[in-house]
């Protein structure tokens, strides 16, 4: 099991999703808002309409943990409750994507990801 990176990355995605949902619930976030905003990162796939390289760049920009972690850290230090909830929703989306096997995109083709060829 520990020598199968695909399994480990999916397990990591599950852990990120589960932790995000638990923290969101603990922070008493609105589930209506959660479901309305959950898919917002996928809007960046529209970059693929222009070309593959731009599409991959836009997609990767919002599908790495860096963005929500930085936003969440700023939100904690500045006491921005709603912004922190948004960062948690964003992280949950990334966790679900990883759990389902969707990885960061290579600029060659939409289905070429760091986890597998989808």
Secondary structure as GFF3:
##gff-version 3
##sequence-region A 1 118
A	DSSP	alpha_helix	5	26	.	.	.	ID=ss1
A	DSSP	alpha_helix	31	37	.	.	.	ID=ss2
A	DSSP	three_ten_helix	40	49	.	.	.	ID=ss3
A	DSSP	alpha_helix	52	62	.	.	.	ID=ss4
A	DSSP	alpha_helix	65	78	.	.	.	ID=ss5
A	DSSP	alpha_helix	81	99	.	.	.	ID=ss6
###
